[in-house]
Amino acid sequence: MEEVQPRSWTTLVFGVLFLAVGTVMVVGSIGAYRLDSSIQRSGAKSVGTVVDKDFSFVADGDSDYQVTYEFTLADGSEVTGSHLVSKRFYDLVERSDQITIHYQRSNPVRNFPTDQGVTSLGLTIFLCGMGTLFAGFGGALLTFFRRLDQLPA
């Protein structure tokens, strides 16, 4: 009589984890892209004033460029926003410059300067690709876990 190899619960846990993380990456990146694209295309706009610029050098060699701005909503209330921006945009603006801010009418805290939202198709494609790889690896682990009891020891 052939012995069968016992199932590894670690394989199941990692399979589910990779599948879940991959799915969240794909759904999240597409959702963020669609939301910011719709805000830029048909959301509310306001003219804002740059009140601060911040440059942070990160230990991994990457740099963050952040712009803080104030803008007024249609109802007259003031909002202060802050957003990571491209180096090019950071270099173009100075304190007290006027910039166009796009925001979600139902949630003005969701705002960004023109073309500085998560509207990068390249980033969305990259995150979808990475998420698909994660989900595929998780699916492969789950398939392996399912078939483990069929393999001879």
N, CA, C and O atoms as a GROMACS GRO file, in nm:
protein
  612
    1MET      N    1   0.084  -0.119   0.000
    1MET     CA    2   0.000   0.000   0.000
    1MET      C    3   0.088   0.126   0.000
    1MET      O    4   0.182   0.137   0.079
    2GLU      N    5   0.057   0.218  -0.090
    2GLU     CA    6   0.134   0.342  -0.100
    2GLU      C    7   0.096   0.440   0.009
    2GLU      O    8  -0.021   0.460   0.041
    3GLU      N    9   0.200   0.502   0.066
    3GLU     CA   10   0.173   0.610   0.162
    3GLU      C   11   0.156   0.739   0.082
    3GLU      O   12   0.221   0.759  -0.021
    4VAL      N   13   0.068   0.825   0.130
    4VAL     CA   14   0.052   0.955   0.065
    4VAL      C   15   0.119   1.060   0.149
    4VAL      O   16   0.127   1.051   0.271
    5GLN      N   17   0.168   1.161   0.080
    5GLN     CA   18   0.239   1.268   0.148
    5GLN      C   19   0.137   1.355   0.223
    5GLN      O   20   0.035   1.393   0.166
    6PRO      N   21   0.164   1.387   0.351
    6PRO     CA   22   0.069   1.469   0.426
    6PRO      C   23   0.066   1.612   0.371
    6PRO      O   24   0.166   1.663   0.319
    7ARG      N   25  -0.047   1.675   0.384
    7ARG     CA   26  -0.061   1.814   0.338
    7ARG      C   27   0.014   1.907   0.432
    7ARG      O   28   0.020   1.884   0.553
    8SER      N   29   0.071   2.009   0.375
    8SER     CA   30   0.141   2.110   0.454
    8SER      C   31   0.049   2.230   0.472
    8SER      O   32   0.011   2.296   0.375
    9TRP      N   33   0.013   2.258   0.595
    9TRP     CA   34  -0.076   2.370   0.623
    9TRP      C   35  -0.007   2.503   0.597
    9TRP      O   36  -0.072   2.604   0.573
   10THR      N   37   0.126   2.503   0.601
   10THR     CA   38   0.201   2.624   0.569
   10THR      C   39   0.178   2.661   0.422
   10THR      O   40   0.164   2.778   0.388
   11THR      N   41   0.173   2.559   0.336
   11THR     CA   42   0.146   2.584   0.194
   11THR      C   43   0.009   2.648   0.176
   11THR      O   44  -0.007   2.741   0.096
   12LEU      N   45  -0.089   2.600   0.250
   12LEU     CA   46  -0.223   2.657   0.242
   12LEU      C   47  -0.224   2.803   0.287
   12LEU      O   48  -0.281   2.889   0.220
   13VAL      N   49  -0.159   2.830   0.400
   13VAL     CA   50  -0.157   2.967   0.455
   13VAL      C   51  -0.089   3.062   0.357
   13VAL      O   52  -0.142   3.170   0.327
   14PHE      N   53   0.028   3.023   0.307
   14PHE     CA   54   0.098   3.111   0.213
   14PHE      C   55   0.023   3.124   0.080
   14PHE      O   56   0.024   3.231   0.019
   15GLY      N   57  -0.041   3.019   0.036
   15GLY     CA   58  -0.120   3.026  -0.087
   15GLY      C   59  -0.233   3.126  -0.074
   15GLY      O   60  -0.255   3.209  -0.162
   16VAL      N   61  -0.306   3.118   0.037
   16VAL     CA   62  -0.417   3.211   0.061
   16VAL      C   63  -0.364   3.353   0.076
   16VAL      O   64  -0.422   3.448   0.022
   17LEU      N   65  -0.252   3.369   0.148
   17LEU     CA   66  -0.194   3.502   0.169
   17LEU      C   67  -0.151   3.566   0.037
   17LEU      O   68  -0.184   3.681   0.011
   18PHE      N   69  -0.078   3.492  -0.046
   18PHE     CA   70  -0.034   3.546  -0.175
   18PHE      C   71  -0.153   3.576  -0.266
   18PHE      O   72  -0.154   3.679  -0.334
   19LEU      N   73  -0.250   3.488  -0.267
   19LEU     CA   74  -0.369   3.511  -0.349
   19LEU      C   75  -0.443   3.637  -0.304
   19LEU      O   76  -0.486   3.716  -0.387
   20ALA      N   77  -0.458   3.655  -0.173
   20ALA     CA   78  -0.529   3.772  -0.120
   20ALA      C   79  -0.451   3.901  -0.148
   20ALA      O   80  -0.510   4.000  -0.192
   21VAL      N   81  -0.321   3.901  -0.123
   21VAL     CA   82  -0.240   4.022  -0.147
   21VAL      C   83  -0.242   4.058  -0.295
   21VAL      O   84  -0.256   4.175  -0.330
   22GLY      N   85  -0.227   3.960  -0.381
   22GLY     CA   86  -0.230   3.985  -0.526
   22GLY      C   87  -0.362   4.042  -0.572
   22GLY      O   88  -0.367   4.135  -0.652
   23THR      N   89  -0.470   3.986  -0.520
   23THR     CA   90  -0.604   4.035  -0.556
   23THR      C   91  -0.623   4.179  -0.509
   23THR      O   92  -0.677   4.262  -0.583
   24VAL      N   93  -0.581   4.209  -0.387
   24VAL     CA   94  -0.593   4.345  -0.334
   24VAL      C   95  -0.510   4.442  -0.417
   24VAL      O   96  -0.553   4.555  -0.443
   25MET      N   97  -0.391   4.400  -0.459
   25MET     CA   98  -0.308   4.489  -0.542
   25MET      C   99  -0.375   4.521  -0.674
   25MET      O  100  -0.377   4.637  -0.717
   26VAL      N  101  -0.431   4.420  -0.740
   26VAL     CA  102  -0.495   4.442  -0.869
   26VAL      C  103  -0.619   4.530  -0.852
   26VAL      O  104  -0.634   4.632  -0.920
   27VAL      N  105  -0.707   4.491  -0.761
   27VAL     CA  106  -0.833   4.565  -0.742
   27VAL      C  107  -0.805   4.707  -0.691
   27VAL      O  108  -0.867   4.803  -0.737
   28GLY      N  109  -0.711   4.720  -0.597
   28GLY     CA  110  -0.679   4.851  -0.540
   28GLY      C  111  -0.619   4.947  -0.641
   28GLY      O  112  -0.656   5.064  -0.645
   29SER      N  113  -0.525   4.898  -0.722
   29SER     CA  114  -0.462   4.988  -0.819
   29SER      C  115  -0.560   5.031  -0.928
   29SER      O  116  -0.559   5.147  -0.969
   30ILE      N  117  -0.643   4.939  -0.973
   30ILE     CA  118  -0.744   4.976  -1.074
   30ILE      C  119  -0.846   5.073  -1.013
   30ILE      O  120  -0.885   5.170  -1.077
   31GLY      N  121  -0.888   5.047  -0.890
   31GLY     CA  122  -0.984   5.135  -0.822
   31GLY      C  123  -0.929   5.275  -0.803
   31GLY      O  124  -0.999   5.374  -0.828
   32ALA      N  125  -0.803   5.285  -0.757
   32ALA     CA  126  -0.742   5.417  -0.736
   32ALA      C  127  -0.726   5.491  -0.868
   32ALA      O  128  -0.751   5.612  -0.876
   33TYR      N  129  -0.686   5.419  -0.972
   33TYR     CA  130  -0.670   5.482  -1.103
   33TYR      C  131  -0.804   5.535  -1.155
   33TYR      O  132  -0.813   5.648  -1.204
   34ARG      N  133  -0.908   5.453  -1.143
   34ARG     CA  134  -1.041   5.495  -1.191
   34ARG      C  135  -1.094   5.613  -1.111
   34ARG      O  136  -1.152   5.706  -1.168
   35LEU      N  137  -1.076   5.610  -0.978
   35LEU     CA  138  -1.126   5.719  -0.894
   35LEU      C  139  -1.055   5.850  -0.927
   35LEU      O  140  -1.121   5.952  -0.950
   36ASP      N  141  -0.921   5.849  -0.930
   36ASP     CA  142  -0.849   5.972  -0.958
   36ASP      C  143  -0.872   6.020  -1.101
   36ASP      O  144  -0.877   6.141  -1.126
   37SER      N  145  -0.886   5.928  -1.194
   37SER     CA  146  -0.916   5.969  -1.332
   37SER      C  147  -1.053   6.036  -1.340
   37SER      O  148  -1.069   6.137  -1.409
   38SER      N  149  -1.150   5.981  -1.267
   38SER     CA  150  -1.284   6.043  -1.270
   38SER      C  151  -1.283   6.178  -1.198
   38SER      O  152  -1.354   6.270  -1.240
   39ILE      N  153  -1.205   6.191  -1.091
   39ILE     CA  154  -1.196   6.321  -1.022
   39ILE      C  155  -1.132   6.423  -1.116
   39ILE      O  156  -1.181   6.536  -1.127
   40GLN      N  157  -1.026   6.385  -1.184
   40GLN     CA  158  -0.961   6.480  -1.275
   40GLN      C  159  -1.051   6.515  -1.393
   40GLN      O  160  -1.052   6.629  -1.440
   41ARG      N  161  -1.126   6.415  -1.443
   41ARG     CA  162  -1.210   6.437  -1.561
   41ARG      C  163  -1.337   6.514  -1.526
   41ARG      O  164  -1.375   6.606  -1.598
   42SER      N  165  -1.405   6.476  -1.417
   42SER     CA  166  -1.536   6.536  -1.391
   42SER      C  167  -1.558   6.580  -1.247
   42SER      O  168  -1.670   6.614  -1.209
   43GLY      N  169  -1.454   6.580  -1.165
   43GLY     CA  170  -1.468   6.625  -1.027
   43GLY      C  171  -1.466   6.776  -1.019
   43GLY      O  172  -1.458   6.845  -1.121
   44ALA      N  173  -1.474   6.826  -0.899
   44ALA     CA  174  -1.470   6.971  -0.879
   44ALA      C  175  -1.326   7.022  -0.890
   44ALA      O  176  -1.231   6.948  -0.866
   45LYS      N  177  -1.314   7.148  -0.928
   45LYS     CA  178  -1.184   7.213  -0.940
   45LYS      C  179  -1.184   7.341  -0.859
   45LYS      O  180  -1.288   7.404  -0.838
   46SER      N  181  -1.068   7.378  -0.814
   46SER     CA  182  -1.051   7.504  -0.744
   46SER      C  183  -0.908   7.552  -0.767
   46SER      O  184  -0.819   7.472  -0.794
   47VAL      N  185  -0.889   7.681  -0.757
   47VAL     CA  186  -0.754   7.735  -0.765
   47VAL      C  187  -0.698   7.736  -0.624
   47VAL      O  188  -0.759   7.790  -0.532
   48GLY      N  189  -0.582   7.677  -0.608
   48GLY     CA  190  -0.517   7.670  -0.477
   48GLY      C  191  -0.389   7.749  -0.477
   48GLY      O  192  -0.336   7.787  -0.582
   49THR      N  193  -0.338   7.773  -0.358
   49THR     CA  194  -0.214   7.845  -0.340
   49THR      C  195  -0.114   7.755  -0.270
   49THR      O  196  -0.144   7.696  -0.166
   50VAL      N  197   0.006   7.744  -0.327
   50VAL     CA  198   0.110   7.663  -0.265
   50VAL      C  199   0.158   7.734  -0.139
   50VAL      O  200   0.199   7.850  -0.144
   51VAL      N  201   0.152   7.665  -0.025
   51VAL     CA  202   0.195   7.725   0.101
   51VAL      C  203   0.324   7.664   0.154
   51VAL      O  204   0.390   7.724   0.240
   52ASP      N  205   0.362   7.546   0.103
   52ASP     CA  206   0.486   7.484   0.150
   52ASP      C  207   0.532   7.378   0.050
   52ASP      O  208   0.451   7.318  -0.021
   53LYS      N  209   0.661   7.358   0.047
   53LYS     CA  210   0.722   7.252  -0.033
   53LYS      C  211   0.816   7.175   0.058
   53LYS      O  212   0.887   7.235   0.140
   54ASP      N  213   0.818   7.042   0.044
   54ASP     CA  214   0.904   6.962   0.130
   54ASP      C  215   0.972   6.854   0.047
   54ASP      O  216   0.908   6.782  -0.029
   55PHE      N  217   1.103   6.846   0.064
   55PHE     CA  218   1.182   6.744  -0.004
   55PHE      C  219   1.236   6.649   0.101
   55PHE      O  220   1.297   6.693   0.199
   56SER      N  221   1.215   6.519   0.081
   56SER     CA  222   1.266   6.419   0.176
   56SER      C  223   1.351   6.319   0.101
   56SER      O  224   1.307   6.258   0.004
   57PHE      N  225   1.474   6.304   0.147
   57PHE     CA  226   1.562   6.202   0.090
   57PHE      C  227   1.543   6.077   0.174
   57PHE      O  228   1.565   6.079   0.295
   58VAL      N  229   1.503   5.969   0.110
   58VAL     CA  230   1.474   5.844   0.181
   58VAL      C  231   1.598   5.755   0.177
   58VAL      O  232   1.675   5.759   0.081
   59ALA      N  233   1.616   5.675   0.281
   59ALA     CA  234   1.735   5.593   0.296
   59ALA      C  235   1.760   5.498   0.178
   59ALA      O  236   1.874   5.464   0.150
   60ASP      N  237   1.654   5.454   0.111
   60ASP     CA  238   1.673   5.359   0.001
   60ASP      C  239   1.718   5.428  -0.128
   60ASP      O  240   1.726   5.365  -0.233
   61GLY      N  241   1.748   5.558  -0.120
   61GLY     CA  242   1.796   5.631  -0.236
   61GLY      C  243   1.688   5.702  -0.314
   61GLY      O  244   1.717   5.779  -0.405
   62ASP      N  245   1.563   5.678  -0.279
   62ASP     CA  246   1.451   5.743  -0.345
   62ASP      C  247   1.427   5.877  -0.277
   62ASP      O  248   1.470   5.899  -0.164
   63SER      N  249   1.359   5.966  -0.345
   63SER     CA  250   1.327   6.096  -0.288
   63SER      C  251   1.179   6.122  -0.300
   63SER      O  252   1.114   6.078  -0.395
   64ASP      N  253   1.124   6.193  -0.201
   64ASP     CA  254   0.984   6.232  -0.204
   64ASP      C  255   0.975   6.383  -0.215
   64ASP      O  256   1.044   6.457  -0.146
   65TYR      N  257   0.887   6.427  -0.305
   65TYR     CA  258   0.862   6.569  -0.325
   65TYR      C  259   0.717   6.594  -0.287
   65TYR      O  260   0.626   6.536  -0.347
   66GLN      N  261   0.696   6.680  -0.189
   66GLN     CA  262   0.560   6.705  -0.140
   66GLN      C  263   0.528   6.853  -0.147
   66GLN      O  264   0.610   6.939  -0.113
   67VAL      N  265   0.408   6.881  -0.191
   67VAL     CA  266   0.360   7.019  -0.199
   67VAL      C  267   0.236   7.031  -0.110
   67VAL      O  268   0.146   6.947  -0.116
   68THR      N  269   0.233   7.134  -0.028
   68THR     CA  270   0.116   7.163   0.056
   68THR      C  271   0.050   7.289   0.000
   68THR      O  272   0.117   7.385  -0.038
   69TYR      N  273  -0.082   7.286  -0.005
   69TYR     CA  274  -0.157   7.395  -0.069
   69TYR      C  275  -0.288   7.417   0.006
   69TYR      O  276  -0.336   7.330   0.078
   70GLU      N  277  -0.343   7.535  -0.014
   70GLU     CA  278  -0.475   7.569   0.040
   70GLU      C  279  -0.565   7.604  -0.076
   70GLU      O  280  -0.522   7.666  -0.173
   71PHE      N  281  -0.692   7.563  -0.065
   71PHE     CA  282  -0.789   7.597  -0.167
   71PHE      C  283  -0.925   7.614  -0.103
   71PHE      O  284  -0.948   7.568   0.010
   72THR      N  285  -1.016   7.679  -0.175
   72THR     CA  286  -1.149   7.708  -0.124
   72THR      C  287  -1.252   7.625  -0.200
   72THR      O  288  -1.250   7.618  -0.323
   73LEU      N  289  -1.343   7.562  -0.124
   73LEU     CA  290  -1.451   7.484  -0.185
   73LEU      C  291  -1.559   7.577  -0.236
   73LEU      O  292  -1.560   7.696  -0.207
   74ALA      N  293  -1.651   7.521  -0.312
   74ALA     CA  294  -1.761   7.600  -0.368
   74ALA      C  295  -1.845   7.664  -0.258
   74ALA      O  296  -1.901   7.771  -0.279
   75ASP      N  297  -1.855   7.599  -0.140
   75ASP     CA  298  -1.935   7.655  -0.030
   75ASP      C  299  -1.859   7.760   0.052
   75ASP      O  300  -1.913   7.814   0.148
   76GLY      N  301  -1.733   7.788   0.013
   76GLY     CA  302  -1.654   7.891   0.081
   76GLY      C  303  -1.561   7.840   0.190
   76GLY      O  304  -1.480   7.916   0.242
   77SER      N  305  -1.571   7.713   0.225
   77SER     CA  306  -1.482   7.662   0.330
   77SER      C  307  -1.343   7.635   0.273
   77SER      O  308  -1.326   7.595   0.158
   78GLU      N  309  -1.243   7.658   0.359
   78GLU     CA  310  -1.104   7.641   0.318
   78GLU      C  311  -1.054   7.501   0.353
   78GLU      O  312  -1.088   7.446   0.457
   79VAL      N  313  -0.973   7.446   0.263
   79VAL     CA  314  -0.915   7.313   0.283
   79VAL      C  315  -0.765   7.324   0.260
   79VAL      O  316  -0.719   7.390   0.166
   80THR      N  317  -0.688   7.259   0.346
   80THR     CA  318  -0.545   7.248   0.326
   80THR      C  319  -0.516   7.106   0.281
   80THR      O  320  -0.558   7.010   0.345
   81GLY      N  321  -0.446   7.095   0.171
   81GLY     CA  322  -0.413   6.963   0.117
   81GLY      C  323  -0.264   6.949   0.101
   81GLY      O  324  -0.191   7.048   0.094
   82SER      N  325  -0.219   6.826   0.094
   82SER     CA  326  -0.078   6.797   0.075
   82SER      C  327  -0.069   6.673  -0.013
   82SER      O  328  -0.145   6.578   0.006
   83HIS      N  329   0.021   6.674  -0.108
   83HIS     CA  330   0.028   6.561  -0.201
   83HIS      C  331   0.171   6.540  -0.247
   83HIS      O  332   0.244   6.637  -0.270
   84LEU      N  333   0.212   6.413  -0.261
   84LEU     CA  334   0.340   6.383  -0.322
   84LEU      C  335   0.328   6.411  -0.472
   84LEU      O  336   0.229   6.374  -0.535
   85VAL      N  337   0.428   6.476  -0.526
   85VAL     CA  338   0.424   6.518  -0.667
   85VAL      C  339   0.551   6.474  -0.738
   85VAL      O  340   0.648   6.431  -0.674
   86SER      N  341   0.550   6.486  -0.868
   86SER     CA  342   0.669   6.454  -0.946
   86SER      C  343   0.777   6.560  -0.922
   86SER      O  344   0.747   6.672  -0.883
   87LYS      N  345   0.903   6.522  -0.946
   87LYS     CA  346   1.013   6.617  -0.932
   87LYS      C  347   0.994   6.736  -1.025
   87LYS      O  348   1.021   6.850  -0.988
   88ARG      N  349   0.947   6.708  -1.145
   88ARG     CA  350   0.924   6.815  -1.244
   88ARG      C  351   0.824   6.918  -1.191
   88ARG      O  352   0.848   7.038  -1.199
   89PHE      N  353   0.710   6.869  -1.137
   89PHE     CA  354   0.610   6.959  -1.083
   89PHE      C  355   0.668   7.036  -0.964
   89PHE      O  356   0.647   7.157  -0.952
   90TYR      N  357   0.739   6.966  -0.876
   90TYR     CA  358   0.800   7.027  -0.758
   90TYR      C  359   0.894   7.142  -0.797
   90TYR      O  360   0.893   7.248  -0.734
   91ASP      N  361   0.974   7.119  -0.902
   91ASP     CA  362   1.068   7.222  -0.947
   91ASP      C  363   0.998   7.340  -1.013
   91ASP      O  364   1.050   7.451  -1.011
   92LEU      N  365   0.880   7.316  -1.072
   92LEU     CA  366   0.809   7.424  -1.142
   92LEU      C  367   0.736   7.521  -1.049
   92LEU      O  368   0.722   7.639  -1.081
   93VAL      N  369   0.690   7.473  -0.934
   93VAL     CA  370   0.609   7.559  -0.847
   93VAL      C  371   0.693   7.615  -0.732
   93VAL      O  372   0.790   7.554  -0.687
   94GLU      N  373   0.652   7.733  -0.688
   94GLU     CA  374   0.713   7.799  -0.573
   94GLU      C  375   0.604   7.835  -0.474
   94GLU      O  376   0.485   7.833  -0.507
   95ARG      N  377   0.643   7.868  -0.353
   95ARG     CA  378   0.545   7.913  -0.253
   95ARG      C  379   0.471   8.034  -0.308
   95ARG      O  380   0.529   8.120  -0.374
   96SER      N  381   0.343   8.038  -0.281
   96SER     CA  382   0.248   8.143  -0.322
   96SER      C  383   0.205   8.131  -0.468
   96SER      O  384   0.126   8.213  -0.515
   97ASP      N  385   0.256   8.031  -0.542
   97ASP     CA  386   0.207   8.009  -0.679
   97ASP      C  387   0.064   7.957  -0.675
   97ASP      O  388   0.023   7.889  -0.581
   98GLN      N  389  -0.011   7.990  -0.779
   98GLN     CA  390  -0.147   7.940  -0.794
   98GLN      C  391  -0.144   7.812  -0.876
   98GLN      O  392  -0.080   7.806  -0.981
   99ILE      N  393  -0.213   7.708  -0.828
   99ILE     CA  394  -0.222   7.581  -0.899
   99ILE      C  395  -0.367   7.535  -0.899
   99ILE      O  396  -0.446   7.573  -0.813
  100THR      N  397  -0.402   7.452  -0.998
  100THR     CA  398  -0.537   7.397  -1.005
  100THR      C  399  -0.544   7.270  -0.922
  100THR      O  400  -0.461   7.180  -0.937
  101ILE      N  401  -0.644   7.264  -0.835
  101ILE     CA  402  -0.664   7.148  -0.749
  101ILE      C  403  -0.793   7.078  -0.792
  101ILE      O  404  -0.895   7.143  -0.814
  102HIS      N  405  -0.786   6.947  -0.806
  102HIS     CA  406  -0.904   6.865  -0.834
  102HIS      C  407  -0.942   6.795  -0.705
  102HIS      O  408  -0.856   6.746  -0.632
  103TYR      N  409  -1.072   6.791  -0.676
  103TYR     CA  410  -1.115   6.723  -0.554
  103TYR      C  411  -1.249   6.654  -0.576
  103TYR      O  412  -1.326   6.688  -0.665
  104GLN      N  413  -1.273   6.557  -0.490
  104GLN     CA  414  -1.398   6.483  -0.495
  104GLN      C  415  -1.503   6.564  -0.419
  104GLN      O  416  -1.483   6.599  -0.302
  105ARG      N  417  -1.615   6.593  -0.484
  105ARG     CA  418  -1.719   6.676  -0.422
  105ARG      C  419  -1.769   6.618  -0.290
  105ARG      O  420  -1.788   6.691  -0.193
  106SER      N  421  -1.790   6.487  -0.286
  106SER     CA  422  -1.843   6.424  -0.165
  106SER      C  423  -1.738   6.407  -0.057
  106SER      O  424  -1.773   6.383   0.059
  107ASN      N  425  -1.609   6.419  -0.092
  107ASN     CA  426  -1.501   6.404   0.005
  107ASN      C  427  -1.384   6.492  -0.037
  107ASN      O  428  -1.288   6.442  -0.098
  108PRO      N  429  -1.390   6.622  -0.006
  108PRO     CA  430  -1.286   6.715  -0.052
  108PRO      C  431  -1.145   6.683   0.000
  108PRO      O  432  -1.047   6.736  -0.052
  109VAL      N  433  -1.136   6.597   0.101
  109VAL     CA  434  -1.004   6.558   0.150
  109VAL      C  435  -0.931   6.477   0.042
  109VAL      O  436  -0.808   6.471   0.042
  110ARG      N  437  -1.005   6.416  -0.046
  110ARG     CA  438  -0.948   6.344  -0.160
  110ARG      C  439  -0.922   6.449  -0.269
  110ARG      O  440  -1.011   6.480  -0.348
  111ASN      N  441  -0.800   6.503  -0.272
  111ASN     CA  442  -0.766   6.611  -0.365
  111ASN      C  443  -0.622   6.597  -0.413
  111ASN      O  444  -0.541   6.529  -0.350
  112PHE      N  445  -0.593   6.661  -0.524
  112PHE     CA  446  -0.458   6.659  -0.577
  112PHE      C  447  -0.444   6.768  -0.683
  112PHE      O  448  -0.543   6.807  -0.745
  113PRO      N  449  -0.321   6.816  -0.704
  113PRO     CA  450  -0.298   6.911  -0.813
  113PRO      C  451  -0.317   6.842  -0.949
  113PRO      O  452  -0.305   6.720  -0.960
  114THR      N  453  -0.345   6.921  -1.051
  114THR     CA  454  -0.366   6.867  -1.186
  114THR      C  455  -0.252   6.774  -1.227
  114THR      O  456  -0.135   6.807  -1.213
  115ASP      N  457  -0.290   6.657  -1.276
  115ASP     CA  458  -0.197   6.554  -1.325
  115ASP      C  459  -0.105   6.496  -1.218
  115ASP      O  460  -0.004   6.434  -1.253
  116GLN      N  461  -0.137   6.513  -1.092
  116GLN     CA  462  -0.053   6.459  -0.985
  116GLN      C  463  -0.124   6.355  -0.900
  116GLN      O  464  -0.072   6.315  -0.795
  117GLY      N  465  -0.241   6.311  -0.943
  117GLY     CA  466  -0.311   6.204  -0.871
  117GLY      C  467  -0.253   6.069  -0.908
  117GLY      O  468  -0.144   6.061  -0.966
  118VAL      N  469  -0.324   5.964  -0.876
  118VAL     CA  470  -0.279   5.828  -0.910
  118VAL      C  471  -0.329   5.796  -1.050
  118VAL      O  472  -0.386   5.689  -1.074
  119THR      N  473  -0.307   5.889  -1.141
  119THR     CA  474  -0.358   5.871  -1.277
  119THR      C  475  -0.250   5.820  -1.372
  119THR      O  476  -0.266   5.828  -1.494
  120SER      N  477  -0.142   5.767  -1.316
  120SER     CA  478  -0.036   5.713  -1.399
  120SER      C  479  -0.074   5.574  -1.446
  120SER      O  480  -0.083   5.481  -1.366
  121LEU      N  481  -0.097   5.560  -1.574
  121LEU     CA  482  -0.132   5.430  -1.630
  121LEU      C  483  -0.016   5.332  -1.614
  121LEU      O  484  -0.039   5.212  -1.592
  122GLY      N  485   0.106   5.380  -1.626
  122GLY     CA  486   0.223   5.294  -1.609
  122GLY      C  487   0.230   5.232  -1.471
  122GLY      O  488   0.257   5.112  -1.459
  123LEU      N  489   0.206   5.312  -1.367
  123LEU     CA  490   0.207   5.260  -1.230
  123LEU      C  491   0.094   5.159  -1.210
  123LEU      O  492   0.113   5.056  -1.145
  124THR      N  493  -0.022   5.189  -1.265
  124THR     CA  494  -0.136   5.097  -1.253
  124THR      C  495  -0.105   4.965  -1.321
  124THR      O  496  -0.136   4.859  -1.266
  125ILE      N  497  -0.046   4.969  -1.439
  125ILE     CA  498  -0.010   4.846  -1.511
  125ILE      C  499   0.094   4.768  -1.432
  125ILE      O  500   0.085   4.645  -1.422
  126PHE      N  501   0.194   4.837  -1.377
  126PHE     CA  502   0.297   4.770  -1.298
  126PHE      C  503   0.236   4.700  -1.176
  126PHE      O  504   0.265   4.584  -1.150
  127LEU      N  505   0.152   4.773  -1.102
  127LEU     CA  506   0.090   4.714  -0.983
  127LEU      C  507  -0.003   4.598  -1.019
  127LEU      O  508  -0.010   4.498  -0.946
  128CYS      N  509  -0.075   4.610  -1.129
  128CYS     CA  510  -0.160   4.499  -1.174
  128CYS      C  511  -0.074   4.378  -1.211
  128CYS      O  512  -0.110   4.265  -1.179
  129GLY      N  513   0.037   4.402  -1.277
  129GLY     CA  514   0.127   4.292  -1.312
  129GLY      C  515   0.184   4.223  -1.189
  129GLY      O  516   0.186   4.100  -1.181
  130MET      N  517   0.230   4.302  -1.093
  130MET     CA  518   0.283   4.244  -0.969
  130MET      C  519   0.173   4.170  -0.893
  130MET      O  520   0.196   4.061  -0.840
  131GLY      N  521   0.055   4.228  -0.888
  131GLY     CA  522  -0.057   4.163  -0.820
  131GLY      C  523  -0.096   4.033  -0.887
  131GLY      O  524  -0.129   3.935  -0.819
  132THR      N  525  -0.091   4.031  -1.020
  132THR     CA  526  -0.122   3.908  -1.093
  132THR      C  527  -0.018   3.800  -1.063
  132THR      O  528  -0.052   3.683  -1.047
  133LEU      N  529   0.110   3.840  -1.056
  133LEU     CA  530   0.215   3.743  -1.021
  133LEU      C  531   0.192   3.687  -0.880
  133LEU      O  532   0.202   3.566  -0.859
  134PHE      N  533   0.162   3.774  -0.785
  134PHE     CA  534   0.135   3.729  -0.648
  134PHE      C  535   0.016   3.634  -0.645
  134PHE      O  536   0.023   3.527  -0.586
  135ALA      N  537  -0.092   3.675  -0.710
  135ALA     CA  538  -0.213   3.592  -0.710
  135ALA      C  539  -0.187   3.459  -0.782
  135ALA      O  540  -0.236   3.355  -0.738
  136GLY      N  541  -0.112   3.463  -0.891
  136GLY     CA  542  -0.079   3.340  -0.963
  136GLY      C  543   0.005   3.245  -0.878
  136GLY      O  544  -0.018   3.124  -0.879
  137PHE      N  545   0.102   3.301  -0.806
  137PHE     CA  546   0.184   3.219  -0.717
  137PHE      C  547   0.098   3.160  -0.605
  137PHE      O  548   0.112   3.042  -0.571
  138GLY      N  549   0.009   3.241  -0.550
  138GLY     CA  550  -0.082   3.190  -0.447
  138GLY      C  551  -0.172   3.080  -0.501
  138GLY      O  552  -0.196   2.980  -0.433
  139GLY      N  553  -0.223   3.099  -0.622
  139GLY     CA  554  -0.307   2.997  -0.684
  139GLY      C  555  -0.230   2.868  -0.708
  139GLY      O  556  -0.283   2.759  -0.689
  140ALA      N  557  -0.104   2.882  -0.750
  140ALA     CA  558  -0.020   2.763  -0.770
  140ALA      C  559   0.004   2.689  -0.639
  140ALA      O  560  -0.001   2.566  -0.634
  141LEU      N  561   0.029   2.764  -0.532
  141LEU     CA  562   0.047   2.701  -0.400
  141LEU      C  563  -0.080   2.628  -0.356
  141LEU      O  564  -0.074   2.517  -0.303
  142LEU      N  565  -0.194   2.690  -0.379
  142LEU     CA  566  -0.320   2.626  -0.340
  142LEU      C  567  -0.347   2.501  -0.424
  142LEU      O  568  -0.397   2.401  -0.372
  143THR      N  569  -0.314   2.507  -0.552
  143THR     CA  570  -0.329   2.390  -0.638
  143THR      C  571  -0.237   2.278  -0.590
  143THR      O  572  -0.277   2.161  -0.585
  144PHE      N  573  -0.113   2.313  -0.556
  144PHE     CA  574  -0.018   2.215  -0.505
  144PHE      C  575  -0.070   2.156  -0.374
  144PHE      O  576  -0.062   2.035  -0.353
  145PHE      N  577  -0.123   2.241  -0.285
  145PHE     CA  578  -0.177   2.193  -0.158
  145PHE      C  579  -0.291   2.094  -0.182
  145PHE      O  580  -0.300   1.992  -0.114
  146ARG      N  581  -0.374   2.124  -0.277
  146ARG     CA  582  -0.490   2.038  -0.306
  146ARG      C  583  -0.446   1.902  -0.360
  146ARG      O  584  -0.510   1.800  -0.334
  147ARG      N  585  -0.338   1.901  -0.436
  147ARG     CA  586  -0.292   1.777  -0.499
  147ARG      C  587  -0.191   1.700  -0.416
  147ARG      O  588  -0.153   1.589  -0.451
  148LEU      N  589  -0.147   1.759  -0.304
  148LEU     CA  590  -0.048   1.692  -0.220
  148LEU      C  591  -0.093   1.553  -0.174
  148LEU      O  592  -0.013   1.460  -0.168
  149ASP      N  593  -0.221   1.540  -0.142
  149ASP     CA  594  -0.268   1.412  -0.092
  149ASP      C  595  -0.272   1.305  -0.201
  149ASP      O  596  -0.294   1.188  -0.172
  150GLN      N  597  -0.253   1.344  -0.327
  150GLN     CA  598  -0.255   1.249  -0.437
  150GLN      C  599  -0.113   1.201  -0.474
  150GLN      O  600  -0.098   1.107  -0.552
  151LEU      N  601  -0.011   1.268  -0.419
  151LEU     CA  602   0.127   1.232  -0.452
  151LEU      C  603   0.177   1.122  -0.362
  151LEU      O  604   0.146   1.122  -0.243
  152PRO      N  605   0.255   1.027  -0.414
  152PRO     CA  606   0.313   0.924  -0.328
  152PRO      C  607   0.422   0.984  -0.240
  152PRO      O  608   0.489   1.079  -0.279
  153ALA      N  609   0.438   0.928  -0.122
  153ALA     CA  610   0.536   0.981  -0.027
  153ALA      C  611   0.677   0.945  -0.068
  153ALA      O  612   0.773   0.981   0.000
   0.00000   0.00000   0.00000
